[in-house]
């Protein structure tokens, strides 16, 4: 089995930062943000060896890894997994902004 490298898009990095920052501001503490960051990253690391772990989405070649209330949208490429965005599943799905290629 080939281990694939995870590539974070700028959007996915911003999304993760926004989620963690929201909880930091809401809770007034870094504790929950640190735990959430660690658990999300652990789930994402599973994709290195199991790229088809997530569900197929309605968008061609894009899959979704579900982690609690969050969906990690990614695309499997030659030797890599590109993280496209991380969304809270409680948000409006029309605001995801991923288009078919």
C-alpha positions as CSV (number, residue, x, y, z in Angstrom):
1,X,0.0,0.0,0.0
2,X,1.3,3.4,-1.0
3,X,1.3,6.1,1.6
4,X,0.1,9.4,0.2
5,X,1.2,12.8,1.2
6,X,-1.5,15.2,2.6
7,X,-1.5,18.7,0.9
8,X,-3.5,21.4,2.7
9,X,-5.0,24.0,0.3
10,X,-4.9,27.6,1.6
11,X,-8.7,27.5,1.9
12,X,-8.5,24.3,4.1
13,X,-5.9,26.0,6.3
14,X,-8.1,29.1,6.7
15,X,-11.2,27.0,7.5
16,X,-9.4,25.1,10.2
17,X,-8.0,28.3,11.7
18,X,-11.5,29.9,11.7
19,X,-13.0,26.8,13.4
20,X,-10.4,26.7,16.1
21,X,-10.4,30.5,16.6
22,X,-14.2,30.5,17.0
23,X,-14.0,28.0,19.9
24,X,-11.1,29.9,21.4
25,X,-13.1,33.1,21.4
26,X,-16.3,31.4,22.5
27,X,-14.7,29.4,25.4
28,X,-12.0,31.9,26.4
29,X,-9.6,29.0,26.5
30,X,-7.4,27.1,24.0
31,X,-8.2,23.7,25.6
32,X,-11.1,22.7,23.3
33,X,-9.4,24.1,20.2
34,X,-6.3,22.1,20.9
35,X,-8.3,18.9,21.4
36,X,-10.4,19.5,18.3
37,X,-7.3,20.3,16.2
38,X,-5.5,17.1,17.4
39,X,-8.6,14.9,16.7
40,X,-9.2,16.4,13.3
41,X,-5.6,16.0,12.2
42,X,-5.6,12.4,13.5
43,X,-8.6,11.6,11.3
44,X,-7.0,13.3,8.3
45,X,-3.8,11.4,8.8
46,X,-5.8,8.2,8.2
47,X,-6.2,9.3,4.6
48,X,-2.5,8.8,4.0
49,X,-3.0,5.0,4.0
50,X,-6.7,4.8,3.4
51,X,-7.6,7.5,0.8
52,X,-11.0,6.1,0.0
53,X,-12.1,6.3,3.7
54,X,-14.4,9.2,3.0
55,X,-17.7,9.1,1.2
56,X,-18.1,10.1,-2.4
57,X,-19.6,13.6,-2.8
58,X,-21.9,15.0,-5.5
59,X,-18.8,16.7,-7.0
60,X,-16.7,14.6,-9.3
61,X,-13.5,13.3,-7.7
62,X,-14.2,14.9,-4.4
63,X,-14.7,12.8,-1.2
64,X,-15.9,13.8,2.3
65,X,-14.3,12.5,5.5
66,X,-16.8,13.0,8.3
67,X,-15.4,13.9,11.7
68,X,-18.1,14.7,14.3
69,X,-19.8,17.9,13.0
70,X,-17.2,18.5,10.4
71,X,-16.7,17.4,6.8
72,X,-13.3,17.4,5.3
73,X,-13.6,17.7,1.6
74,X,-10.6,16.2,-0.3
75,X,-9.5,15.0,-3.7
76,X,-7.3,12.0,-4.3
77,X,-4.5,12.7,-6.8
78,X,-1.4,10.9,-8.0
79,X,0.6,10.2,-4.8
80,X,-1.2,12.9,-2.8
81,X,-4.5,13.8,-1.0
82,X,-5.4,17.5,-1.4
83,X,-7.6,18.9,1.3
84,X,-10.0,21.3,-0.3
85,X,-12.0,22.7,2.6
86,X,-13.3,21.8,6.1
87,X,-16.9,22.6,6.8
88,X,-19.2,22.5,9.8
89,X,-22.1,20.3,8.7
90,X,-24.5,22.6,10.5
91,X,-23.8,25.3,8.0
92,X,-25.7,26.0,4.8
93,X,-24.5,23.4,2.2
94,X,-24.9,25.9,-0.6
95,X,-22.0,27.9,0.9
96,X,-19.5,25.2,0.4
97,X,-18.5,26.5,-3.0
98,X,-17.0,23.4,-4.6
99,X,-17.9,23.0,-8.3
100,X,-17.8,20.1,-10.6
101,X,-14.8,20.1,-12.9
